Structure formats: C-alpha cells, structure tokens
Amino acid sequence: MDKSSALVALAALGQETRLDVFRLLVRAGAEGLPAGEIAARLGAVQNTLSAHLKILDHAGLVTAERQGRSILYRADFTGVRDLLAFLMEDCCAGSPELCQPVIEAITCHC
C-alpha cells in the first residue's frame, strides 16, 4: 500500500458511521451482511448508508457482491492487512520485540 491509498483508507474510517459499518462487517466475518441489514442494525438511512459503503469500498476496506436484488458487503481483510502493514512498516527501528504487544492485540483469538 502506498501513502495515498493509506490516506484514503484512514479518511474513510475517520467518520463515525463508516467506522461503525466497518466494525460491524469485521464482526460479521466472511459471511458479510446485506446493505438493508447493516442499515437496520445501525439505525441508518439507506441512502446515506449507500454513500458510506461506496466510500469504504473505494478505500479498499469493504467488498460488495450482488446477490439477487440485494448487495452483500464484507470487510476486505486484504485491504485491512495492507493498511496495518503500511502503518507498521518501520515499526520499532529494528527491534521487533517492541512490536509484539501490537501484534498480539490485533491477532484474532477466535
């Protein structure tokens, strides 16, 4: 990931509703959620939610897949990984043991 892409992703997450949507989709995992269910769970207006989802998609943080009449959204874990890798690229000035708490904090313990 380059600096420009990282800025787009961070800007996308820098808005409350988009951050809520993204975290909801992360919790939903690979199954994802249809747009209508996302709106219902967050109490969001569908038109506004659609704009937020488009921004997250453009930022590489979610994917969209049409299934019949609805669109299923999922967190794009490759995009998330790339953003985290960019942020941690120069971590700890050659002392990886200093980064271990961060790595443990973001590791899924499912």
N, C-alpha and C positions, 0 to 999 in steps of 0.2 A: 504494500500500500504506500502511496506517496503522500506528501504533506497535504496536497489539495484534496484528495479523497478523504483523508482523516478529518480535515476541517469540515467537509460536507457531512460526514457521519456524526461528528460531535455537535454540529449545529442542529442536525435533525433530532438528536437526543436532548438538546438544550431547551426543549419546550415540554411543559408538564403533560399534556395529553399524549404526545408522541412517546415520551418516556414511559407512561402508563401502558400504552399499547405494546410497546416493545417488551416490557417486563411481563405482560400477560402472555404474549406469544412465546417468550422464553419458557415460561411455566408450562404452556401447552405442549411444548416439545415438537416432535416430528409430525404429530397429527395435525397441528395447526388449528385454526378456527376460522369459520366463515365471517365475513365482514359484519353481517347482521348480529351475530352473537357477540362479537367484540363490542359493537355499539351498545348492545343491551347490557353487557357486563359492566361497562364503564359509564353508562348513562350518557352516552354521547349522541349527538345528532348525526345521522348517517351521512349527510352531505359534507359536513365538516370532517367527520372521521375519514371519509374517502380522500380528502385532500391531505390529511396527516399520513395515511397509509401510502399515498403516492410519494410523499417526501421521504418516508422511511425506505421505500422500495428504491427510489433514485439514489439514496445514500448507500445502498448495498446491505441494509440491515434486515430487510424482510424480502420474502419472495411471494409472488401471487400466482395462483393456479385456478383457472376457471374450471368449475365442476358443475355442469348443467347450467342452471340460472344463477348460481352464486359464485363468489370468488373466495377461495380458501387462502388464508395468509399464514405464513410460517416465519419464525425467526430464521434468518440466514446465518447459521453458525460459522460458515466460512468467512463471511464478512466481519462478524464479531471477532473471530480469531485473528483476522488480518489487522483489525483496528487495535486489538490488545497487543499484538506483536509489534506494530508500529510504535505504540506508546512505550513499550518496554524494551525497544530495540537496543538502547545503550545503557541498559539497567546496570547499576551497581559498579560501574567502572572496572569491570574485570573481576569482581568478587561475587560470584553467583550465589553464595550462601546468604548474602544480604537480600536477595530477591525471593528466597524460599518462602517467607511468610505471605508474600503476594501470590505466589504460585499456589500455595495451599488454600488461600482464601478464594481463588477462582476455580479451583478444581471441584468438579461435581462429586459429591459423596452419596450418590443415589444407590 
